[in-house]
């Protein structure tokens, strides 16, 4: 099966940037240790510090879905409730 690429865009409230960044950073170590995780890289926009992007690569969609069901993501959602203004997620496939 083809590897799955995930691009997640997270935009924080301008007064909650540090909170959101701190909570996103907590996800990295535990996620990188998960079965099927190839890459899990967090980026912050150089011109808009409230904009974060996760670039993820997973062995399969099923393993990514298992990641999405883990408790650390549920804890992140609770911790950042009301602090995130926008969240978009794209599932992608490398074509070239």
HELIX and SHEET records of a PDB file:
HELIX    1   1 UNK A   14  UNK A   16  5                                   3    
HELIX    2   2 UNK A   17  UNK A   32  1                                  16    
HELIX    3   3 UNK A   61  UNK A   68  1                                   8    
HELIX    4   4 UNK A   71  UNK A   79  1                                   9    
SHEET    1   A 4 UNK A  37  UNK A  44  0                                        
SHEET    2   A 4 UNK A  51  UNK A  58 -1                                        
SHEET    3   A 4 UNK A   4  UNK A  12 -1                                        
SHEET    4   A 4 UNK A  84  UNK A  92 -1                                        
END                                                                             
